[in-house]
Amino acid sequence: MPTTPAPTEEALKTEPARSRSTVRALLRLWPYVRPVRGRLLTAAVVAVVASCTGLVIPLVLKWIVDGPVADRSTGGVWLGALCLLLLGIVEALLFGLRRWLVARPLAGVEAAMRADLYRHLQRLPIAFHDRWASGQLLSRGTTDLMLLRMFLAFPLTFLLVNSVTILVGVLIMLAQEWTLGLVLLAPALPVMVVCWLFEKRYSQVARRAQDQVGDLTTLVEESVLGIRIIKGFGRHRSQALAFRELSRTLRGTELAKARLLAGIFAAITALPELAVGAALVLGTVQVADGDLSAGTLVAFLSTALALRWPVESIGFLLAMSQEAATATERYFEVMDAKPESEAPPRSEAPPRSEAPPRSEAPPRSEASPRSGAESSSGAGSASGGKPGLGAAVGPRPAVRNGAPLAAASRIGASPTAEGAGSGAGATGSGGLRFHGVRFRYPDTPPDSVPVLDGIDLHIRPGETMALVGGTGSGKTTLTALVPRLHEVTAGRITLDGVDITAMPRQSLRALVAVAFEEPTLFSAGVGDNVLMGAPDTAGEADLHRALAVAQADFAHALPHGTDTQVGEQGLSLSGGQRQRLALARAVVGNPRFLVLDDPLSALDVHTEALVEAALRRVLAGTTALVVAHRPSTVLLADRVALLSGGRVTAVGTHHELLRTSAEYAWLMSGSTETTERETR
């Protein structure tokens, strides 16, 4: 799994401080907070009132000491005690009200952010998911959003509440005795310096810790999904060691965070406490000299003690704010990634001196009358033998195994607009066509060798084209370009003459069904997995038909039939069963264009023969591109394209390529003896 591009500690150190401003990062949460700002503001006001209510208690104590206690009035003492009780109850109720006010809206904010993240992940290109580790994405959608909710619920409010409380408390103390108040203000500047240093260092450690949580999540996820491999090869010890190493690294980072927190707590606790001790000594001397009443000293010290929590919580609140700022940065690292655009991508201009690829010349099966399969009638010789295709089709219909192809009534109309189909037919560009397609992966240097270079290939309406090539020749990449899982670097791809970049992706992917080499199933019922490839109007009849085509009738024998849950990634099923369900998902919607990436590789020979017989009827009514490695799969196709070195080097029927292409013969047989037998 590729490593996520999260910034490293070195990158954080070299990044300008302005771009990592805590306030700047947290302000990005405003669009989510704005709808609930009324309740949050009300909660903050309630918390301020509650906190200031607590500051009234020292004033009541002053009245009790200087009044009823000095006068030995028992009734006054009971009255003062009742006032203190009422103030305590009011303070508790107000803090409870604050909690109630923020609970529901902040849960909604977290849910909205998680929904937006999930929705955005679905719209990001495949290249993004190729780069990012899944554990990093999971940690952003769980741990980071939990930190943000906690920040909005507590530190965001109490940074304001505690600031107001400290300000009001200091004013009360200065009003009571300004000399003692100045003593308590002496540590203010050192505390601010300590907080500034803490914030600077803690942000780096917090970011490192959250990235390491993502790495650990990735390892756990891969270990769970790959548990069969781990057990099969006895690699549990090495996986445990890898997990232990990551855990120790994270533990070290968390301990670094703890040391920083311990340092700031020690500083912001010790300095005010020293100031309180000095004020107590000075106040006691003033009371002894008669310059200060005992009640005033009690009220002063009670106010100072009431401010202990607001002052001591500064470190805790700053730490949570830094973690929230880091979580916000990590969240928007994903949200800032550009989603798939509906606008046509900018293509590279091919070099002027570039020679046309060999596949641009008419293949032997089109140009030679000896093949008996097709006739050569120029670029538009796709055939006119199929109803509804107009001039898009040439004078003779393509044949499959010696028999004319069945007409496909749904092929020939434009995928996007009325009339485009006839236009395609007039120019002979119907079906699926690659026009000088070049592709290199987005992360590779612009001057690197393209994976695909100058692909010119035409799969005519109703035709099945097999794509054959060696490992790493670009077959899977080519098939991924049709539904725009990747964007072409240069050239274009058309469906019935319409450039696929001119279609909305949703419309394109409704026209093109894909079965990938690795069959992926979801934790849902068998029927739900198959019907994922069909419109919402599809029903049981479509499901049963698709299962029959894919020879996946085993689904009816499962404990709960097609409602049986297949488990995560379908690992409760065999590889062949998963592949058949993936094939059923591809054909269930009667797609106009079908792209199959080696769809029968996991089947035994008997099941393969049954699937091929049923699939042949499906392919007769659609335009299909099939990646094939076996001769039996190749025989499903009307023509074969050989992909080598990122180019189509030969196009023809299976038997023609066996005679004319040594590379193709080697790929199909693997030995000279078998090649000669196939040729004969």
Steps between C-alpha positions, in 0.01 A plus 500: 500500500647837404580742775270796551645835398447644845769755585799369689646663808779644285245653265314647795819656632579665169143610430434867577339556836222709348368207297480289815323761711261332741238769455536493122449124497203502738325775307449249220239335721277805476280374211406200714460701822300784345162315496526434876672825598188620686496208742877510545491872576214447743694220666805727531293778659345251742846369592632854556204578727556172687870571545437857615238367740781308664689826546210640704561237767819673635305825534234318707778355714636852558155615613467199734845549660482877537130500594327209681823332613648822636164588661448139622162490323393137451207597280726694266732200470206273401382759250848518349519120485163491318629754248811291439285189447274677252800639309651151480172353368464777241859448385449125463171543309655753264794271419256214444298722266817585308573132449147434377518791259816377324446121499250465215633766259860382534400142432336637187816689403707183536247300296496766226879510477519121488233486229682765296828312537344173387322668208823673398697175517256345253563785255879499522688340210653156522847660494426658839404166656809338349716746695324505835502223757149399601589519869588868464160567346325298771676690779392831345138385488498368859771617743551844348130580484457386859776744602324780313169428672672502839668831415172663398328365809757600760817698415329733252252609766730498799780692337247785493339417834830471687636816344192695612512334842867590551438859390198544727681330790806723464280811492323383819833442675639835391183667625536331838874564547704621207839427657415132547351496150826620352684222684272241338550658155879467521512145343282601202787577260706184579185288459432652156859428388469140620169459312652637180794259516268211584268573207793512256641163602178317577354556150788302344472212745120489470521477121757223518285304745186525284690389189639204694147405608413488130799275428400269783142489373627404156705213640209367705264523202742320269564233761129431542428495127808288430459263795491196267837594349649567843384165635574312179863611494546505876579871499317586821830560680632748242165680494500513878850646495395763246198586714716518812747729326227741388341483845831582666552792262153633579560441870819706482316782328219491756759511780655805333156660506465406866836658584399824331168500684675426829736790442229755428281375784792531740576853380147638498422338833817588688526866397143600604530295819815691596316823432204387718744410781664841479159671499393297805808607698463862397125497572549344842746775590251763385220341708731492803582867445132584468538617141277219365190329634496124554196467273676679217800268532271195501313629193827584326650156561170327409493687171863405433421134571191520278731611218731200545303276264468759221873566519612137536271388216684724254750224421228239459292729278799599288594134454149410385495803271829397341374146447179639352698729267708202388185293450352785296810513279488123450129512419538774242805332347248251365220748438736728303590219261341570163211267416439353159410786271224482244696737276706331228859455623786676329682257278861497399569586140674205335845570358492604136756244401311217661443214260153352490469181702480175316140453606392797284541287188202279418552162665536194284153379600353823356720540194543141383209321329658171604369532855140464391404686814488858380558701184726799450301810433714772648470663837126474499483130425357412831205350304143582436356163573362590844162668529499857616870564438473677163827559321698430816520141391665367184364270231551177696409427859769388741484134587562306817614141454372498145152637581378859440465712813149558634364849462518722805203730496628717779829583331524782255319778684713771645592461869432864567283662241253417228646488157854428608453137419419569139790737481727233631369263247561743219865533589561134579596585858228304679579263783805549723799674348843608624646792306876538552466438874802561715507456877748547780413496868454846655787462748760409239732764348372660179802370306454139615406222259120475472327181613292520182628680192302564184216251545273495193237231529141463381255257654204515264138502619401156624855369470708334769869584499744293706799687640810282539845592625775406736511592867542875542410580139222740611186290444332584832600865466339515155174354628497750790503790253160409353290580812741790574649347811811668361513787253690464174817705475452558129256389231137414563256214541155501339184299551285498188695803379455702820811595700468349846630822655191675365273273704419536868681223684175365638360464148822346371515242777135413445596407142821312580503200733832376636614174657845543652771237528474508880132438585402726789186424698350702782368400842147458371272235355587314182206663322601848616852447367378385160227765462758771569569482126136554400261796501281552805205354308666157467327216679521130577466398136809701405689355795415140408588560134840647589577215741411252227728670247791498747423140604460630856195291585688392812358819655156339522645216709653732761336497847279801426510487123587825328444683831801324654760743631831432327718664765776755463641495143309177440776295666242246618473392133756332278695696241298349216171580673605861555604530137168364377307744718716785367422386144129483584524857633651612170228346280192550718425845357511395132782750436553648155876481549672229701859501625621174653846464652584128483156403635550122507849463647385340827261244349559131445484374142149355530349813656696712253341318208151553642564868568643549150193343341268735693730800460513451124129581481551816707796616292294458180288796607760742627828666407769343713871528579628189677846458651591137440786269588352164400425383147151395614422859602651638180266280295207698642617800299456595137846654481811518715729797568856429614634760744877516533718776644201731542398471133258286303737308276255268324126460448327198347316182575643247740614263225644779287716627784616149578634484144640851473616600850763299682442701818129427496560131431742486792253674732220263403693174509825538691673235288589457133331163482167632622532802271545279195205285603277808540613633162421173324 
